Amino acid sequence: MPRKAVELSALAVSRIKKPGSHPVGGVAGLLLRVSNTGARSWVLRITTGTRVNAKGKTVQRRRDIGLGGYPDVTLAQAREKARLKREQVEQGIDPIKERKAARRALQDAQAKYLSFGQAAKQCHKIRAAEFRNEKHAKQWINTLTQHAFPILENIPVDEIETAHVHRVLEPIWSEKTETARRVRQRIEAVLRWAYTKKKISRENPARWNDNLKELLPAPTKIHRVQHHPSLPYPEIAEFLQDLRDRPGKAAKALEFAILTGARSGEVRGATWEEIDVDKKLWVVPGGRIKGGKLHTVPLCEQAMKTIGSTQGSGLLFPAPRGGEMSDMTLSKKIKDMHKARIAAGKKGYVDPKLGNRVAVPHGFRSTFKDWCRETTRFPDEVSELALSHVNNDATRAAYARSELLDQRRELMAVWANYCESIADNVVRIGTLK
């Protein structure tokens, strides 16, 4: 029978410095192990089960169970832990097997666990090739980060309920309907991805039909079109003359946008590779345009003069320090012109229908559209195609298949001439109503 170890005091234990395993008593098999580096830790040595040794003899299996480091685990705490382990052994329980089983259970749970934040980032990474461009890819995850993550980020996907999604959407559903609609779609996409990965075992809590539809009003019933301040078309000629007196690429880019009816982002990102100088065409790839479909823009003589007739390379309108200029740059150009007009005692470049707010680059598309509808006989479909507006109407879809390039070229030429007519009231036969 092994000799019972002397029960050491806490002070005596603190003085043990020699490398090796030192019995401390109180519980059979409790040792203070000191490493060659001086690190000290608690070990409980037990015998459990049997094994066959190298000589073929069946002997008891000796096991060492770690109980923590010293002095983080005190002598009293180590003895209490050791007593509990001893009780398990007496009950036929192998503490080491129990610990391994608990560790495996934890690992299994962690493997199954997936928070919404983790799922969103993984889903976003996998879908990277689907996005039109890097900007769109960032917008996709940023909308979730801004609106969904504050509530959903740390919730396991399998625990997300319709009520959680409703909490995300309700504050922005009426005020930012389009954003809210996209957030809902993206939450649904993330949870659908998680379902395919076996992380969710029930219906998607972000689905619209028979779910959120019963809790939120239909987007089409509350959607408010956010109009961009635009300049009344009778004032466009004076604005263009003022613009042409301004130096710099921003002024040229803004003029090009006005003459083509294009969106600010399309113009700012336009490259010489997209320009066919001989055919006077600008082919905007689907990846750079709203709607994702390639758009061909006929260039009038005035637009060609804006960019020059000699084929170049890179961006048409690069920023002063290189790269793509920002929309803010174009907006600032208009604001500076507006301020100069006010300082000269003249009327500024404002939209009287929107509380005299200063016009913005995107607003010139509305200026062009109003002019088309109110002063010309061109079919509405022609100006809609010129603006690259996506429409599901069957008639417009039929028009879109042919692109109506000849009619659009004529329309843009008439528009450019109108923009250059300084309030001369010239009536263009065949175009004005």
C-alpha positions as CSV (number, residue, x, y, z in Angstrom):
1,M,0.0,0.0,0.0
2,P,1.5,3.4,-1.0
3,R,2.6,5.7,1.8
4,K,0.2,8.6,2.4
5,A,1.7,11.9,1.5
6,V,2.2,14.5,4.2
7,E,-0.4,17.3,4.0
8,L,1.5,20.4,3.2
9,S,0.5,23.9,4.1
10,A,0.0,26.7,1.6
11,L,3.2,28.3,2.8
12,A,5.1,25.0,2.3
13,V,3.8,24.6,-1.2
14,S,4.8,28.2,-2.1
15,R,8.4,27.3,-1.2
16,I,8.6,24.3,-3.6
17,K,11.0,25.3,-6.4
18,K,12.8,22.2,-7.4
19,P,11.8,20.7,-10.8
20,G,9.8,17.5,-10.5
21,S,6.5,16.2,-9.2
22,H,5.8,16.9,-5.5
23,P,3.0,15.3,-3.5
24,V,1.2,17.9,-1.4
25,G,-1.2,15.6,0.5
26,G,-4.9,16.2,1.3
27,V,-6.0,14.1,-1.7
28,A,-4.3,11.0,-2.9
29,G,-2.3,11.5,-6.0
30,L,-2.4,15.4,-5.9
31,L,1.0,16.7,-7.1
32,L,2.6,20.1,-7.7
33,R,4.6,19.8,-10.9
34,V,7.6,22.1,-11.4
35,S,9.1,22.4,-14.8
36,N,12.7,23.1,-15.7
37,T,11.7,26.7,-16.4
38,G,10.2,27.1,-13.0
39,A,6.5,27.0,-14.1
40,R,4.3,25.3,-11.6
41,S,1.0,23.5,-12.1
42,W,-1.4,21.0,-10.4
43,V,-1.7,17.4,-11.5
44,L,-3.9,14.6,-10.1
45,R,-2.4,11.2,-10.7
46,I,-5.1,8.4,-10.8
47,T,-5.4,4.8,-11.9
48,T,-8.3,3.9,-14.1
49,G,-8.9,0.8,-16.2
50,T,-6.2,-1.5,-17.3
51,R,-3.7,-1.9,-20.1
52,V,-1.2,-4.5,-21.3
53,N,2.4,-3.5,-20.8
54,A,5.4,-4.3,-23.0
55,K,5.9,-7.7,-21.3
56,G,2.3,-8.7,-22.0
57,K,1.2,-8.3,-18.4
58,T,-2.1,-6.6,-17.6
59,V,-1.5,-3.6,-15.3
60,Q,-3.5,-0.7,-14.1
61,R,-3.6,2.4,-16.3
62,R,-2.1,5.4,-14.7
63,R,-3.4,8.8,-15.9
64,D,-2.4,12.4,-15.1
65,I,-5.1,15.0,-15.0
66,G,-4.2,18.7,-15.2
67,L,-6.0,20.9,-12.7
68,G,-4.6,24.3,-13.6
69,G,-1.5,26.4,-13.0
70,Y,-0.1,27.5,-9.7
71,P,-0.6,30.1,-8.1
72,D,-3.7,30.9,-10.2
73,V,-5.3,27.8,-8.8
74,T,-4.6,27.8,-5.0
75,L,-3.8,24.8,-2.9
76,A,-7.3,24.7,-1.5
77,Q,-8.9,24.9,-4.9
78,A,-6.6,22.2,-6.3
79,R,-7.6,19.9,-3.4
80,E,-11.3,20.5,-4.1
81,K,-10.9,19.8,-7.8
82,A,-8.9,16.7,-7.0
83,R,-11.6,15.4,-4.6
84,L,-14.3,15.8,-7.3
85,K,-12.2,13.9,-9.8
86,R,-11.6,11.1,-7.3
87,E,-15.3,10.8,-6.7
88,Q,-15.8,10.4,-10.5
89,V,-13.3,7.6,-10.6
90,E,-14.9,5.8,-7.6
91,Q,-18.2,6.0,-9.6
92,G,-16.6,4.3,-12.6
93,I,-16.3,7.6,-14.6
94,D,-13.1,8.3,-16.5
95,P,-12.5,12.1,-16.0
96,I,-10.2,12.2,-19.1
97,K,-12.8,10.6,-21.3
98,E,-15.4,12.9,-19.9
99,R,-13.3,15.9,-20.7
100,K,-12.6,14.7,-24.2
101,A,-16.3,14.1,-24.8
102,A,-17.2,17.6,-23.5
103,R,-14.5,19.1,-25.8
104,R,-15.9,17.2,-28.8
105,A,-19.4,18.3,-27.9
106,L,-18.2,21.9,-27.8
107,Q,-16.4,21.6,-31.1
108,D,-19.5,20.1,-32.7
109,A,-21.6,23.0,-31.4
110,Q,-19.1,25.5,-32.6
111,A,-19.0,23.8,-36.0
112,K,-22.8,24.2,-36.3
113,Y,-22.8,27.7,-34.8
114,L,-22.9,30.5,-37.3
115,S,-23.8,34.0,-36.5
116,F,-25.6,36.2,-38.9
117,G,-22.5,38.4,-39.2
118,Q,-20.3,35.5,-40.1
119,A,-22.9,34.2,-42.6
120,A,-23.2,37.6,-44.2
121,K,-19.5,37.9,-44.8
122,Q,-19.1,34.4,-46.1
123,C,-22.2,34.8,-48.4
124,H,-20.8,38.1,-49.7
125,K,-17.4,36.6,-50.4
126,I,-19.0,33.7,-52.4
127,R,-21.2,36.0,-54.4
128,A,-18.4,38.4,-55.3
129,A,-18.4,37.4,-59.0
130,E,-22.1,38.3,-59.3
131,F,-21.6,42.0,-58.5
132,R,-21.4,44.5,-61.4
133,N,-18.4,46.2,-59.9
134,E,-16.4,46.7,-56.7
135,K,-18.6,49.6,-55.7
136,H,-21.8,47.5,-55.9
137,A,-20.1,44.7,-53.9
138,K,-19.3,47.2,-51.1
139,Q,-22.8,48.6,-51.2
140,W,-24.2,45.1,-50.8
141,I,-22.4,44.3,-47.5
142,N,-22.4,47.9,-46.3
143,T,-26.2,48.1,-46.2
144,L,-26.2,45.0,-44.0
145,T,-23.4,46.4,-41.8
146,Q,-25.3,49.6,-41.3
147,H,-28.9,48.4,-40.9
148,A,-28.9,44.7,-40.0
149,F,-25.7,44.1,-38.0
150,P,-26.7,46.3,-35.0
151,I,-29.5,43.8,-34.3
152,L,-28.6,40.5,-36.1
153,E,-24.8,40.4,-36.2
154,N,-24.2,38.1,-33.2
155,I,-27.4,36.0,-33.3
156,P,-26.9,32.5,-34.6
157,V,-28.7,32.2,-37.9
158,D,-30.8,29.3,-36.7
159,E,-32.2,31.5,-33.9
160,I,-33.2,34.4,-36.0
161,E,-37.0,34.9,-36.0
162,T,-39.3,37.1,-38.1
163,A,-39.5,39.5,-35.2
164,H,-35.7,40.1,-35.4
165,V,-35.9,41.0,-39.1
166,H,-39.0,43.1,-38.5
167,R,-37.0,45.1,-35.8
168,V,-34.3,45.8,-38.5
169,L,-36.8,46.9,-41.2
170,E,-39.5,48.8,-39.3
171,P,-37.5,52.0,-38.5
172,I,-36.5,52.5,-42.2
173,W,-39.4,51.0,-44.0
174,S,-41.4,54.2,-44.6
175,E,-38.6,56.8,-44.7
176,K,-36.0,54.8,-46.7
177,T,-38.2,52.3,-48.5
178,E,-35.9,51.4,-51.3
179,T,-33.0,50.9,-48.9
180,A,-35.2,48.8,-46.6
181,R,-36.4,46.7,-49.5
182,R,-32.8,45.9,-50.4
183,V,-31.8,45.2,-46.8
184,R,-34.7,42.7,-46.6
185,Q,-33.7,41.0,-49.8
186,R,-30.1,40.7,-48.7
187,I,-31.0,39.3,-45.2
188,E,-33.1,36.8,-47.0
189,A,-30.2,35.9,-49.3
190,V,-27.8,35.4,-46.4
191,L,-30.3,33.2,-44.6
192,R,-31.0,31.2,-47.8
193,W,-27.3,30.6,-48.2
194,A,-27.1,29.5,-44.5
195,Y,-30.0,27.1,-45.1
196,T,-28.1,25.4,-48.0
197,K,-25.1,25.0,-45.6
198,K,-27.4,23.1,-43.2
199,K,-27.1,25.9,-40.6
200,I,-30.9,26.6,-40.6
201,S,-33.6,23.9,-40.5
202,R,-36.7,26.0,-41.0
203,E,-38.4,28.5,-43.3
204,N,-36.6,31.8,-44.1
205,P,-37.7,34.4,-41.5
206,A,-36.9,37.2,-43.9
207,R,-39.2,36.0,-46.7
208,W,-41.9,38.5,-47.8
209,N,-44.9,36.3,-48.8
210,D,-47.0,34.9,-46.0
211,N,-44.5,36.5,-43.5
212,L,-43.2,40.1,-43.5
213,K,-46.0,41.0,-45.9
214,E,-48.4,40.7,-43.0
215,L,-46.3,43.1,-40.8
216,L,-45.2,45.8,-43.2
217,P,-47.0,47.8,-45.9
218,A,-46.2,47.0,-49.5
219,P,-43.3,49.1,-50.7
220,T,-45.2,50.2,-53.8
221,K,-47.8,51.8,-51.5
222,I,-45.4,53.9,-49.6
223,H,-42.5,54.5,-51.9
224,R,-41.8,58.1,-52.4
225,V,-39.7,59.1,-55.4
226,Q,-36.8,61.2,-54.3
227,H,-36.5,63.9,-57.0
228,H,-33.2,65.4,-57.7
229,P,-33.2,69.2,-57.9
230,S,-33.1,70.1,-61.6
231,L,-32.8,73.2,-63.7
232,P,-35.9,74.3,-65.7
233,Y,-35.1,73.6,-69.4
234,P,-35.6,77.3,-70.5
235,E,-32.5,78.1,-68.4
236,I,-30.2,75.3,-69.7
237,A,-28.7,77.4,-72.5
238,E,-27.6,80.2,-70.2
239,F,-26.2,77.6,-67.8
240,L,-24.3,75.8,-70.6
241,Q,-22.8,79.1,-71.8
242,D,-21.7,79.9,-68.2
243,L,-20.3,76.4,-67.8
244,R,-18.2,76.7,-70.9
245,D,-16.5,79.7,-69.5
246,R,-15.3,77.6,-66.6
247,P,-11.9,75.8,-66.9
248,G,-11.1,72.2,-65.8
249,K,-12.2,68.6,-66.4
250,A,-15.2,68.9,-64.1
251,A,-16.8,71.5,-66.3
252,K,-16.1,69.3,-69.4
253,A,-17.5,66.2,-67.6
254,L,-20.7,68.1,-66.6
255,E,-21.2,69.4,-70.1
256,F,-20.7,65.9,-71.5
257,A,-23.3,64.6,-69.0
258,I,-25.8,67.3,-70.1
259,L,-25.3,66.6,-73.8
260,T,-25.6,62.8,-73.5
261,G,-28.3,62.6,-70.7
262,A,-26.0,60.2,-68.9
263,R,-25.7,59.6,-65.2
264,S,-22.9,61.2,-63.3
265,G,-21.2,57.9,-62.4
266,E,-21.3,56.7,-66.0
267,V,-19.6,59.9,-67.2
268,R,-17.0,60.0,-64.4
269,G,-16.0,56.4,-65.1
270,A,-16.1,56.7,-68.9
271,T,-12.9,55.6,-70.7
272,W,-11.6,56.0,-74.2
273,E,-12.0,52.3,-74.7
274,E,-15.8,52.9,-74.6
275,I,-15.6,55.6,-77.3
276,D,-15.9,54.9,-81.1
277,V,-14.6,58.2,-82.5
278,D,-15.4,57.2,-86.1
279,K,-19.0,56.1,-85.5
280,K,-19.5,58.8,-82.8
281,L,-20.7,56.2,-80.3
282,W,-20.2,55.7,-76.6
283,V,-20.7,52.1,-75.5
284,V,-21.2,51.9,-71.7
285,P,-20.6,48.3,-70.5
286,G,-23.4,46.6,-68.4
287,G,-21.1,46.5,-65.4
288,R,-21.0,50.3,-65.2
289,I,-24.7,51.1,-65.7
290,K,-27.8,50.9,-63.6
291,G,-29.8,47.9,-64.8
292,G,-26.7,46.0,-65.8
293,K,-27.2,46.0,-69.5
294,L,-24.9,47.5,-72.1
295,H,-26.0,50.9,-73.3
296,T,-25.0,52.6,-76.5
297,V,-25.1,56.4,-76.6
298,P,-25.0,58.3,-79.9
299,L,-22.7,61.3,-79.6
300,C,-23.7,64.7,-81.1
301,E,-21.1,67.0,-82.6
302,Q,-21.1,69.2,-79.4
303,A,-20.4,66.1,-77.2
304,M,-17.6,65.1,-79.5
305,K,-16.0,68.5,-79.2
306,T,-16.2,68.2,-75.5
307,I,-13.9,65.1,-75.5
308,G,-11.9,66.0,-78.7
309,S,-11.8,64.1,-81.9
310,T,-8.5,62.3,-81.3
311,Q,-8.6,58.9,-79.7
312,G,-7.0,59.0,-76.3
313,S,-6.5,56.4,-73.5
314,G,-7.7,56.0,-69.9
315,L,-10.5,58.0,-68.4
316,L,-12.2,60.7,-70.4
317,F,-12.4,63.0,-67.4
318,P,-9.7,62.0,-64.9
319,A,-9.4,63.8,-61.5
320,P,-6.6,66.4,-61.2
321,R,-4.5,63.9,-59.2
322,G,-5.5,60.9,-61.3
323,G,-8.2,58.4,-61.0
324,E,-12.0,58.9,-61.2
325,M,-13.4,62.3,-60.0
326,S,-16.2,62.2,-57.4
327,D,-19.8,63.2,-57.9
328,M,-19.1,65.8,-55.2
329,T,-16.7,67.5,-57.7
330,L,-19.4,68.0,-60.2
331,S,-21.9,69.1,-57.6
332,K,-19.4,71.7,-56.3
333,K,-19.0,73.1,-59.8
334,I,-22.7,73.8,-60.0
335,K,-22.7,75.3,-56.4
336,D,-19.8,77.6,-57.3
337,M,-21.5,78.8,-60.4
338,H,-24.7,79.3,-58.4
339,K,-22.9,81.3,-55.8
340,A,-21.3,83.5,-58.4
341,R,-24.7,84.2,-60.0
342,I,-26.1,85.2,-56.6
343,A,-23.1,87.4,-55.9
344,A,-23.6,89.1,-59.3
345,G,-27.2,89.9,-58.4
346,K,-28.7,87.3,-60.8
347,K,-31.0,84.4,-60.3
348,G,-29.2,81.2,-59.1
349,Y,-29.3,77.7,-60.7
350,V,-32.2,76.3,-58.6
351,D,-35.2,74.1,-58.9
352,P,-38.3,76.2,-58.2
353,K,-40.4,73.0,-57.8
354,L,-38.2,71.7,-55.0
355,G,-38.1,74.8,-52.8
356,N,-35.3,76.5,-54.8
357,R,-32.8,73.9,-54.0
358,V,-29.6,74.2,-56.0
359,A,-29.5,71.9,-59.1
360,V,-27.4,68.7,-58.9
361,P,-25.7,66.7,-61.7
362,H,-28.4,64.0,-61.8
363,G,-31.1,66.6,-62.1
364,F,-30.1,67.5,-65.7
365,R,-31.6,64.1,-66.7
366,S,-34.9,65.5,-65.5
367,T,-34.3,68.7,-67.4
368,F,-33.7,66.7,-70.6
369,K,-36.8,64.6,-70.0
370,D,-39.1,67.6,-69.3
371,W,-37.8,69.3,-72.4
372,C,-38.5,66.1,-74.5
373,R,-42.0,65.7,-73.2
374,E,-43.1,69.3,-73.3
375,T,-41.5,70.7,-76.5
376,T,-40.8,67.8,-78.9
377,R,-42.7,65.2,-80.9
378,F,-40.2,62.4,-80.3
379,P,-42.0,59.3,-78.9
380,D,-41.5,58.9,-75.1
381,E,-39.8,55.6,-75.7
382,V,-36.9,57.4,-77.6
383,S,-36.1,59.7,-74.6
384,E,-36.5,56.8,-72.2
385,L,-33.9,54.8,-74.2
386,A,-31.7,57.8,-74.3
387,L,-31.8,57.9,-70.5
388,S,-31.3,54.2,-70.3
389,H,-34.4,53.8,-68.2
390,V,-35.3,50.2,-67.4
391,N,-39.0,49.5,-68.1
392,N,-40.9,46.3,-68.2
393,D,-43.6,47.6,-70.5
394,A,-44.0,45.3,-73.5
395,T,-44.1,48.1,-76.0
396,R,-41.0,49.8,-74.7
397,A,-39.3,46.4,-74.5
398,A,-39.9,46.0,-78.2
399,Y,-38.4,49.4,-78.9
400,A,-35.4,48.6,-76.7
401,R,-34.6,45.6,-78.9
402,S,-33.7,47.9,-81.8
403,E,-32.2,50.6,-79.5
404,L,-33.6,53.3,-81.9
405,L,-30.1,54.7,-82.5
406,D,-31.0,56.8,-85.5
407,Q,-34.0,58.4,-83.7
408,R,-31.9,58.9,-80.6
409,R,-29.0,60.5,-82.5
410,E,-31.5,63.0,-84.0
411,L,-33.0,63.7,-80.6
412,M,-29.6,64.3,-79.0
413,A,-28.6,66.6,-81.8
414,V,-31.8,68.7,-81.4
415,W,-31.2,68.8,-77.6
416,A,-27.6,70.0,-78.0
417,N,-28.8,72.7,-80.4
418,Y,-31.4,73.8,-77.9
419,C,-28.8,73.9,-75.1
420,E,-26.8,76.3,-77.3
421,S,-29.7,78.6,-78.2
422,I,-29.4,81.5,-75.8
423,A,-33.1,82.2,-75.3
424,D,-33.5,82.8,-79.0
425,N,-36.9,81.1,-79.2
426,V,-35.9,79.3,-82.3
427,V,-38.5,76.8,-83.4
428,R,-37.1,73.7,-84.9
429,I,-39.5,72.4,-87.6
430,G,-40.6,68.8,-87.0
431,T,-39.4,68.6,-83.4
432,L,-41.5,71.1,-81.4
433,K,-45.1,70.6,-80.5
